[in-house]
Amino acid sequence: GALELCDGIDNDCDDQVDDDDPDLADPANVWFPDGDGDGFGVPEGAIAACGAPQGFVGDGTDCDDADDQVYPGAEELPDDGVDQDCADGDWTTTDSDGIFVDGAAGDDLNPGTKSQPVETVQKGVDLAQGGGEPNVFIAQGDYSEDLAVDGAALYGGYDAGDWSRDIDGNETTITAATGTVIEVSDNGWVMTDGLSLIADAV
């Protein structure tokens, strides 16, 4: 027989129409359970209905329905073991992904790779903004700097020994040397993750 559709017609001739018909199978009105409320659901438990029931959404492509920070198109964070954007795995950084900073053993004359990191965050920012990827990966430690940023993402929590990341175990702090920790240029942007930013107390 015909499929029952959401069109106000008894398509399958069983005297039941649309949502009143348990045989409703309209492929244009399939809804997916969204347990974490991030707007993306999962295929398991999908139902057909002429309108979205509470807790259901029209997209069933979530890869972790227990975490509202994980969904297709989410901001992917590096080296944390989580596939935030549901794109086949975590972002594992390489030298081509940005500039690496190690305040303890780096040198601002270095190119900013994992094996040859720069020393200061500002140098990392300058190199990253001038290169192809505006990302700065910062090893644990305390940095006393006033940063000027046009457009860069700053990620702390790294162990410079192997460049693994643990934002809880590898505390990374930037304390303003004279006033403002980060000054962003007009129409510029900055993103930080895994960093503690402390303004000058004076």
For each residue, the residues with C-beta under 8 A, 3 or more apart:
1: 12 13
2: 11 12 13
3: 11 12 25 26 27
4: 10 11 12 14 16 17 18 21 23 24 25 26
5: 9 11 18 24 26 28
6: 18 19 24 26 28 29 50
7: 11 18
8: 17 18
9: 5 17
10: 4 13 14 15 16 17 21
11: 2 3 4 5 7
12: 1 2 3 4 21 23
13: 1 2 10
14: 4 10 21 23
15: 10
16: 4 10 20 21 22 23
17: 4 8 9 10 20 21
18: 4 5 6 7 8 21 24 50
19: 6 24 49 50 51
20: 16 17
21: 4 10 12 14 16 17 18 24
22: 16
23: 4 12 14 16
24: 4 5 6 18 19 21 29 48 49 50
25: 3 4 48
26: 3 4 5 6 29 30 48 50
27: 3 30
28: 5 6
29: 6 24 26 48 49 50 51
30: 26 27 46 47 48 58 60
31: 41 46 47 48 49 52 53 56 57 58
32: 40 41 42 43 45 46 56 57 58 59 60 62
33: 41 42 44 45 46 55 56 65
34: 37 38 39 40 41 55 56 57 62 65
35: 41 42 55 65 66
36: 62 64 65 66 67 68
37: 34 68
38: 34 62 67 68 69 70 71
39: 34 57 59 71
40: 32 34 57 59 60 61 62 65 71 72
41: 31 32 33 34 35 46 56 57 59 60 62 65
42: 32 33 35 45 60 62 65
43: 32 46 60
44: 33
45: 32 33 42
46: 30 31 32 33 41 43 60
47: 30 31 53 56
48: 24 25 26 29 30 31
49: 19 24 29 31 52 53 56
50: 6 18 19 24 26 29
51: 19 29
52: 31 49 56 57 58
53: 31 47 49 56
54:
55: 33 34 35
56: 31 32 33 34 41 47 49 52 53
57: 31 32 34 39 40 41 52 60
58: 30 31 32 52
59: 32 39 40 41 62 72
60: 30 32 40 41 42 43 46 57
61: 40 72 86
62: 32 34 36 38 40 41 42 59 65 70 71 72 86
63: 70 71 72 83 86
64: 36 67 70 83 86
65: 33 34 35 36 40 41 42 62
66: 35 36
67: 36 38 64 70 82
68: 36 37 38 71
69: 38 74 84
70: 38 62 63 64 67 74 82 83 84 85 86
71: 38 39 40 62 63 68 74 84 85 86
72: 40 59 61 62 63 85 86 87
73: 85
74: 69 70 71 84 85 86
75: 84 85 191
76: 83 84 85 87 90 91
77: 80 82 84 91 155 193
78: 90 91 92 93 97 135 137 155 165
79: 90 91 92 93 155 158 163 164 165
80: 77 90 165 167
81: 90
82: 67 70 77 90
83: 63 64 70 76 86 87 88 89 90
84: 69 70 71 74 75 76 77
85: 70 71 72 73 74 75 76
86: 61 62 63 64 70 71 72 74 83
87: 72 76 83
88: 83
89: 83 92
90: 76 78 79 80 81 82 83
91: 76 77 78 79 97
92: 78 79 89
93: 78 79 97 98 135 137 163
94: 97
95: 100 113 114
96: 132 133
97: 78 91 93 94 133 135 137
98: 93 112 128 131 133 134 135 136 137 153
99: 112 117 118 124 125 127 128 131 135 136 137
100: 95 106 112 113 114 117 118 124 136 137 139 158 160 163
101: 106 112 117 118 119 120 121 123 124 136 137 138 139
102: 105 106 117 118 119 139 141 160
103: 106 119 120 121 139 141 142 143
104: 139 141 160
105: 102 117 160
106: 100 101 102 103 110 116 117 118 119 120 139 160
107: 110 116 117 118 119
108: 118 119 120 123
109:
110: 106 107 113 116 117 118 119
111: 116 127
112: 98 99 100 101 116 117 118 123 124 127 128
113: 95 100 110 116 117
114: 95 100 117 163
115:
116: 106 107 110 111 112 113
117: 99 100 101 102 105 106 107 110 112 113 114 139 160
118: 99 100 101 102 106 107 108 110 112 123 124 127
119: 101 102 103 106 107 108 110 123
120: 101 103 106 108 123 124 143 145
121: 101 103 124 125 136 138 143 145 147 154 174
122: 125 126 145 147 148
123: 101 108 112 118 119 120 126 127
124: 99 100 101 112 118 120 121 127 128 136 138
125: 99 121 122 128 129 136 147 148 149 152 154
126: 122 123 129 130
127: 99 111 112 118 123 124 130 131
128: 98 99 112 124 125 131 133 134 135 136 152
129: 125 126 134 149 150 151 152
130: 126 127
131: 98 99 127 128 134
132: 96
133: 96 97 98 128
134: 98 128 129 131 151 152 153
135: 78 93 97 98 99 128 152 153 155
136: 98 99 100 101 121 124 125 128 152 153 154 155
137: 78 93 97 98 99 100 101 155 158 163
138: 101 121 124 143 154 155 156 157 158 172 195
139: 100 101 102 103 104 106 117 158 159 160 163 170 172
140: 156 157 158 159 160 170 171 172
141: 102 103 104 172 173
142: 103 173 175
143: 103 120 121 138 172 173 174 175
144: 174 175 176 177
145: 120 121 122 174 175 176 177 181
146: 176 177 178 179 180 181 183
147: 121 122 125 174 181 182 183
148: 122 125 183 185
149: 125 129 152 182 183 184 185 188 189 190
150: 129 184 185 188
151: 129 134 188 189 190
152: 125 128 129 134 135 136 149 190 191
153: 98 134 135 136 190 191 192 193
154: 121 125 136 138 190 191 192 193 195
155: 77 78 79 135 136 137 138 158 165 192 193 194 195
156: 138 140 167 170 172 192 193 194 195 196
157: 138 140 165 166 167 168 169 170 171 172 194 195
158: 79 100 137 138 139 140 155 163 164 165 170 172
159: 139 140 162 163 164 165 166 170
160: 100 102 104 105 106 117 139 140 163
161: 164
162: 159
163: 79 93 100 114 137 139 158 159 160
164: 79 158 159 161
165: 78 79 80 155 157 158 159 170 194
166: 157 159 169 170
167: 80 156 157 170 172 193 194
168: 157 171
169: 157 166
170: 139 140 156 157 158 159 165 166 167
171: 140 157 168 196
172: 138 139 140 141 143 156 157 158 167 194 195 196
173: 141 142 143 195 196 197 198
174: 121 143 144 145 147 181 182 195 196 197 198
175: 142 143 144 145 181 198 199 200
176: 144 145 146 179 180 181 198 199 200
177: 144 145 146 200
178: 146 200 202
179: 146 176 199 200
180: 146 176 183 199 200
181: 145 146 147 174 175 176 197 198 199
182: 147 149 174 190 192 197
183: 146 147 148 149 180
184: 149 150 188 189 190
185: 148 149 150 188
186:
187:
188: 149 150 151 184 185
189: 149 151 184
190: 149 151 152 153 154 182 184
191: 75 152 153 154
192: 153 154 155 156 182 195 197
193: 77 153 154 155 156 167
194: 155 156 157 165 167 172
195: 138 154 155 156 157 172 173 174 192
196: 156 171 172 173 174
197: 173 174 181 182 192
198: 173 174 175 176 181
199: 175 176 179 180 181
200: 175 176 177 178 179 180
201:
202: 178
